[in-house]
C-alpha cells in the first residue's frame, strides 16, 4: 500500500468502532473492493490497484443537516448520544 498505513488503520478502526457503537440491532459491514489502474496509462505499474473501503451499518445514522460536520475537526453530532452510547 502506498500511503500512511497507520492512518488508514486508524480511520478504519474509528469508522468501525462508531458503527458498532451506534448499531444496537442489525449489522455492520466492511466492504473492500479493488480496481486495476494499469489501464490509466504506461506510467502505472501493471499491478497497480485502487482499494476502496466502505463501512455501512443499520445504526442511528447522521441527519442530513449535520453531514457538513463530517470533515471538520472533531465535534459530536448530538451531545445527547454521548449520554446514551458513552
Chimera marker file (.cmm) of the C-alpha trace (Angstrom):
<marker_set name="trace">
<marker id="1" x="0.000" y="0.000" z="0.000" r="1" g="1" b="0" radius="0.5"/>
<marker id="2" x="1.330" y="3.412" z="-0.953" r="1" g="1" b="0" radius="0.5"/>
<marker id="3" x="0.403" y="5.838" z="1.791" r="1" g="1" b="0" radius="0.5"/>
<marker id="4" x="0.236" y="6.011" z="5.545" r="1" g="1" b="0" radius="0.5"/>
<marker id="5" x="-0.868" y="2.554" z="6.706" r="1" g="1" b="0" radius="0.5"/>
<marker id="6" x="-1.117" y="3.755" z="10.316" r="1" g="1" b="0" radius="0.5"/>
<marker id="7" x="-3.619" y="6.466" z="9.382" r="1" g="1" b="0" radius="0.5"/>
<marker id="8" x="-5.566" y="4.081" z="7.166" r="1" g="1" b="0" radius="0.5"/>
<marker id="9" x="-5.794" y="1.616" z="10.040" r="1" g="1" b="0" radius="0.5"/>
<marker id="10" x="-6.905" y="4.371" z="12.442" r="1" g="1" b="0" radius="0.5"/>
<marker id="11" x="-9.605" y="5.646" z="10.063" r="1" g="1" b="0" radius="0.5"/>
<marker id="12" x="-10.978" y="2.127" z="9.593" r="1" g="1" b="0" radius="0.5"/>
<marker id="13" x="-10.892" y="1.424" z="13.342" r="1" g="1" b="0" radius="0.5"/>
<marker id="14" x="-12.718" y="4.714" z="14.032" r="1" g="1" b="0" radius="0.5"/>
<marker id="15" x="-15.380" y="4.074" z="11.388" r="1" g="1" b="0" radius="0.5"/>
<marker id="16" x="-15.963" y="0.504" z="12.531" r="1" g="1" b="0" radius="0.5"/>
<marker id="17" x="-15.965" y="1.444" z="16.225" r="1" g="1" b="0" radius="0.5"/>
<marker id="18" x="-18.584" y="4.136" z="15.675" r="1" g="1" b="0" radius="0.5"/>
<marker id="19" x="-20.666" y="1.831" z="13.504" r="1" g="1" b="0" radius="0.5"/>
<marker id="20" x="-20.677" y="-0.853" z="16.214" r="1" g="1" b="0" radius="0.5"/>
<marker id="21" x="-21.248" y="1.693" z="18.983" r="1" g="1" b="0" radius="0.5"/>
<marker id="22" x="-24.340" y="3.197" z="17.338" r="1" g="1" b="0" radius="0.5"/>
<marker id="23" x="-25.845" y="-0.016" z="15.942" r="1" g="1" b="0" radius="0.5"/>
<marker id="24" x="-27.965" y="-1.660" z="18.615" r="1" g="1" b="0" radius="0.5"/>
<marker id="25" x="-29.623" y="-4.058" z="16.200" r="1" g="1" b="0" radius="0.5"/>
<marker id="26" x="-28.830" y="-5.146" z="12.678" r="1" g="1" b="0" radius="0.5"/>
<marker id="27" x="-25.436" y="-5.259" z="11.034" r="1" g="1" b="0" radius="0.5"/>
<marker id="28" x="-22.127" y="-3.529" z="10.407" r="1" g="1" b="0" radius="0.5"/>
<marker id="29" x="-20.496" y="-4.336" z="7.067" r="1" g="1" b="0" radius="0.5"/>
<marker id="30" x="-16.959" y="-3.566" z="5.898" r="1" g="1" b="0" radius="0.5"/>
<marker id="31" x="-16.571" y="-3.903" z="2.140" r="1" g="1" b="0" radius="0.5"/>
<marker id="32" x="-13.237" y="-3.707" z="0.337" r="1" g="1" b="0" radius="0.5"/>
<marker id="33" x="-13.074" y="-3.605" z="-3.437" r="1" g="1" b="0" radius="0.5"/>
<marker id="34" x="-10.147" y="-3.277" z="-5.799" r="1" g="1" b="0" radius="0.5"/>
<marker id="35" x="-9.788" y="-1.973" z="-9.316" r="1" g="1" b="0" radius="0.5"/>
<marker id="36" x="-6.830" y="-2.254" z="-11.641" r="1" g="1" b="0" radius="0.5"/>
<marker id="37" x="-5.332" y="1.103" z="-12.567" r="1" g="1" b="0" radius="0.5"/>
<marker id="38" x="-2.963" y="-0.237" z="-15.202" r="1" g="1" b="0" radius="0.5"/>
<marker id="39" x="-5.399" y="0.888" z="-17.920" r="1" g="1" b="0" radius="0.5"/>
<marker id="40" x="-4.729" y="4.543" z="-16.990" r="1" g="1" b="0" radius="0.5"/>
<marker id="41" x="-1.539" y="4.598" z="-18.981" r="1" g="1" b="0" radius="0.5"/>
<marker id="42" x="2.057" y="3.440" z="-19.305" r="1" g="1" b="0" radius="0.5"/>
<marker id="43" x="3.163" y="5.345" z="-16.189" r="1" g="1" b="0" radius="0.5"/>
<marker id="44" x="1.177" y="2.963" z="-13.994" r="1" g="1" b="0" radius="0.5"/>
<marker id="45" x="2.820" y="-0.255" z="-12.854" r="1" g="1" b="0" radius="0.5"/>
<marker id="46" x="0.967" y="-3.264" z="-14.305" r="1" g="1" b="0" radius="0.5"/>
<marker id="47" x="-0.086" y="-4.458" z="-10.860" r="1" g="1" b="0" radius="0.5"/>
<marker id="48" x="-1.317" y="-1.077" z="-9.509" r="1" g="1" b="0" radius="0.5"/>
<marker id="49" x="-4.670" y="-1.387" z="-7.750" r="1" g="1" b="0" radius="0.5"/>
<marker id="50" x="-7.088" y="1.141" z="-6.283" r="1" g="1" b="0" radius="0.5"/>
<marker id="51" x="-8.564" y="-0.060" z="-2.977" r="1" g="1" b="0" radius="0.5"/>
<marker id="52" x="-11.922" y="1.290" z="-1.843" r="1" g="1" b="0" radius="0.5"/>
<marker id="53" x="-13.134" y="0.755" z="1.717" r="1" g="1" b="0" radius="0.5"/>
<marker id="54" x="-16.768" y="1.176" z="2.710" r="1" g="1" b="0" radius="0.5"/>
<marker id="55" x="-18.394" y="0.849" z="6.144" r="1" g="1" b="0" radius="0.5"/>
<marker id="56" x="-22.170" y="0.611" z="6.314" r="1" g="1" b="0" radius="0.5"/>
<marker id="57" x="-24.481" y="-0.127" z="9.209" r="1" g="1" b="0" radius="0.5"/>
<marker id="58" x="-28.104" y="-0.148" z="10.308" r="1" g="1" b="0" radius="0.5"/>
<marker id="59" x="-27.451" y="2.221" z="13.219" r="1" g="1" b="0" radius="0.5"/>
<marker id="60" x="-28.966" y="5.587" z="14.084" r="1" g="1" b="0" radius="0.5"/>
<marker id="61" x="-27.216" y="7.444" z="11.264" r="1" g="1" b="0" radius="0.5"/>
<marker id="62" x="-26.434" y="11.126" z="10.868" r="1" g="1" b="0" radius="0.5"/>
<marker id="63" x="-29.208" y="13.551" z="9.919" r="1" g="1" b="0" radius="0.5"/>
<marker id="64" x="-28.672" y="15.226" z="6.505" r="1" g="1" b="0" radius="0.5"/>
<marker id="65" x="-28.482" y="18.686" z="8.094" r="1" g="1" b="0" radius="0.5"/>
<marker id="66" x="-25.465" y="17.561" z="10.164" r="1" g="1" b="0" radius="0.5"/>
<marker id="67" x="-23.472" y="15.908" z="7.345" r="1" g="1" b="0" radius="0.5"/>
<marker id="68" x="-21.412" y="19.083" z="6.866" r="1" g="1" b="0" radius="0.5"/>
<marker id="69" x="-19.662" y="18.343" z="10.177" r="1" g="1" b="0" radius="0.5"/>
<marker id="70" x="-18.178" y="15.056" z="8.974" r="1" g="1" b="0" radius="0.5"/>
<marker id="71" x="-14.935" y="16.500" z="7.630" r="1" g="1" b="0" radius="0.5"/>
<marker id="72" x="-14.407" y="19.227" z="10.226" r="1" g="1" b="0" radius="0.5"/>
<marker id="73" x="-12.308" y="18.933" z="13.364" r="1" g="1" b="0" radius="0.5"/>
<marker id="74" x="-13.899" y="16.678" z="15.964" r="1" g="1" b="0" radius="0.5"/>
<marker id="75" x="-17.390" y="17.571" z="17.065" r="1" g="1" b="0" radius="0.5"/>
<marker id="76" x="-20.154" y="15.424" z="18.492" r="1" g="1" b="0" radius="0.5"/>
<marker id="77" x="-23.116" y="15.334" z="16.100" r="1" g="1" b="0" radius="0.5"/>
<marker id="78" x="-25.529" y="15.270" z="19.007" r="1" g="1" b="0" radius="0.5"/>
<marker id="79" x="-24.278" y="15.600" z="22.567" r="1" g="1" b="0" radius="0.5"/>
<marker id="80" x="-27.257" y="13.594" z="23.827" r="1" g="1" b="0" radius="0.5"/>
<marker id="81" x="-25.918" y="10.481" z="22.069" r="1" g="1" b="0" radius="0.5"/>
<marker id="82" x="-22.910" y="10.547" z="24.405" r="1" g="1" b="0" radius="0.5"/>
<marker id="83" x="-25.171" y="10.025" z="27.370" r="1" g="1" b="0" radius="0.5"/>
<marker id="84" x="-26.879" y="7.073" z="25.726" r="1" g="1" b="0" radius="0.5"/>
<marker id="85" x="-23.960" y="5.410" z="23.913" r="1" g="1" b="0" radius="0.5"/>
<marker id="86" x="-20.982" y="6.508" z="26.027" r="1" g="1" b="0" radius="0.5"/>
<link id1="1" id2="2" r="1" g="1" b="0" radius="0.2"/>
<link id1="2" id2="3" r="1" g="1" b="0" radius="0.2"/>
<link id1="3" id2="4" r="1" g="1" b="0" radius="0.2"/>
<link id1="4" id2="5" r="1" g="1" b="0" radius="0.2"/>
<link id1="5" id2="6" r="1" g="1" b="0" radius="0.2"/>
<link id1="6" id2="7" r="1" g="1" b="0" radius="0.2"/>
<link id1="7" id2="8" r="1" g="1" b="0" radius="0.2"/>
<link id1="8" id2="9" r="1" g="1" b="0" radius="0.2"/>
<link id1="9" id2="10" r="1" g="1" b="0" radius="0.2"/>
<link id1="10" id2="11" r="1" g="1" b="0" radius="0.2"/>
<link id1="11" id2="12" r="1" g="1" b="0" radius="0.2"/>
<link id1="12" id2="13" r="1" g="1" b="0" radius="0.2"/>
<link id1="13" id2="14" r="1" g="1" b="0" radius="0.2"/>
<link id1="14" id2="15" r="1" g="1" b="0" radius="0.2"/>
<link id1="15" id2="16" r="1" g="1" b="0" radius="0.2"/>
<link id1="16" id2="17" r="1" g="1" b="0" radius="0.2"/>
<link id1="17" id2="18" r="1" g="1" b="0" radius="0.2"/>
<link id1="18" id2="19" r="1" g="1" b="0" radius="0.2"/>
<link id1="19" id2="20" r="1" g="1" b="0" radius="0.2"/>
<link id1="20" id2="21" r="1" g="1" b="0" radius="0.2"/>
<link id1="21" id2="22" r="1" g="1" b="0" radius="0.2"/>
<link id1="22" id2="23" r="1" g="1" b="0" radius="0.2"/>
<link id1="23" id2="24" r="1" g="1" b="0" radius="0.2"/>
<link id1="24" id2="25" r="1" g="1" b="0" radius="0.2"/>
<link id1="25" id2="26" r="1" g="1" b="0" radius="0.2"/>
<link id1="26" id2="27" r="1" g="1" b="0" radius="0.2"/>
<link id1="27" id2="28" r="1" g="1" b="0" radius="0.2"/>
<link id1="28" id2="29" r="1" g="1" b="0" radius="0.2"/>
<link id1="29" id2="30" r="1" g="1" b="0" radius="0.2"/>
<link id1="30" id2="31" r="1" g="1" b="0" radius="0.2"/>
<link id1="31" id2="32" r="1" g="1" b="0" radius="0.2"/>
<link id1="32" id2="33" r="1" g="1" b="0" radius="0.2"/>
<link id1="33" id2="34" r="1" g="1" b="0" radius="0.2"/>
<link id1="34" id2="35" r="1" g="1" b="0" radius="0.2"/>
<link id1="35" id2="36" r="1" g="1" b="0" radius="0.2"/>
<link id1="36" id2="37" r="1" g="1" b="0" radius="0.2"/>
<link id1="37" id2="38" r="1" g="1" b="0" radius="0.2"/>
<link id1="38" id2="39" r="1" g="1" b="0" radius="0.2"/>
<link id1="39" id2="40" r="1" g="1" b="0" radius="0.2"/>
<link id1="40" id2="41" r="1" g="1" b="0" radius="0.2"/>
<link id1="41" id2="42" r="1" g="1" b="0" radius="0.2"/>
<link id1="42" id2="43" r="1" g="1" b="0" radius="0.2"/>
<link id1="43" id2="44" r="1" g="1" b="0" radius="0.2"/>
<link id1="44" id2="45" r="1" g="1" b="0" radius="0.2"/>
<link id1="45" id2="46" r="1" g="1" b="0" radius="0.2"/>
<link id1="46" id2="47" r="1" g="1" b="0" radius="0.2"/>
<link id1="47" id2="48" r="1" g="1" b="0" radius="0.2"/>
<link id1="48" id2="49" r="1" g="1" b="0" radius="0.2"/>
<link id1="49" id2="50" r="1" g="1" b="0" radius="0.2"/>
<link id1="50" id2="51" r="1" g="1" b="0" radius="0.2"/>
<link id1="51" id2="52" r="1" g="1" b="0" radius="0.2"/>
<link id1="52" id2="53" r="1" g="1" b="0" radius="0.2"/>
<link id1="53" id2="54" r="1" g="1" b="0" radius="0.2"/>
<link id1="54" id2="55" r="1" g="1" b="0" radius="0.2"/>
<link id1="55" id2="56" r="1" g="1" b="0" radius="0.2"/>
<link id1="56" id2="57" r="1" g="1" b="0" radius="0.2"/>
<link id1="57" id2="58" r="1" g="1" b="0" radius="0.2"/>
<link id1="58" id2="59" r="1" g="1" b="0" radius="0.2"/>
<link id1="59" id2="60" r="1" g="1" b="0" radius="0.2"/>
<link id1="60" id2="61" r="1" g="1" b="0" radius="0.2"/>
<link id1="61" id2="62" r="1" g="1" b="0" radius="0.2"/>
<link id1="62" id2="63" r="1" g="1" b="0" radius="0.2"/>
<link id1="63" id2="64" r="1" g="1" b="0" radius="0.2"/>
<link id1="64" id2="65" r="1" g="1" b="0" radius="0.2"/>
<link id1="65" id2="66" r="1" g="1" b="0" radius="0.2"/>
<link id1="66" id2="67" r="1" g="1" b="0" radius="0.2"/>
<link id1="67" id2="68" r="1" g="1" b="0" radius="0.2"/>
<link id1="68" id2="69" r="1" g="1" b="0" radius="0.2"/>
<link id1="69" id2="70" r="1" g="1" b="0" radius="0.2"/>
<link id1="70" id2="71" r="1" g="1" b="0" radius="0.2"/>
<link id1="71" id2="72" r="1" g="1" b="0" radius="0.2"/>
<link id1="72" id2="73" r="1" g="1" b="0" radius="0.2"/>
<link id1="73" id2="74" r="1" g="1" b="0" radius="0.2"/>
<link id1="74" id2="75" r="1" g="1" b="0" radius="0.2"/>
<link id1="75" id2="76" r="1" g="1" b="0" radius="0.2"/>
<link id1="76" id2="77" r="1" g="1" b="0" radius="0.2"/>
<link id1="77" id2="78" r="1" g="1" b="0" radius="0.2"/>
<link id1="78" id2="79" r="1" g="1" b="0" radius="0.2"/>
<link id1="79" id2="80" r="1" g="1" b="0" radius="0.2"/>
<link id1="80" id2="81" r="1" g="1" b="0" radius="0.2"/>
<link id1="81" id2="82" r="1" g="1" b="0" radius="0.2"/>
<link id1="82" id2="83" r="1" g="1" b="0" radius="0.2"/>
<link id1="83" id2="84" r="1" g="1" b="0" radius="0.2"/>
<link id1="84" id2="85" r="1" g="1" b="0" radius="0.2"/>
<link id1="85" id2="86" r="1" g="1" b="0" radius="0.2"/>
</marker_set>
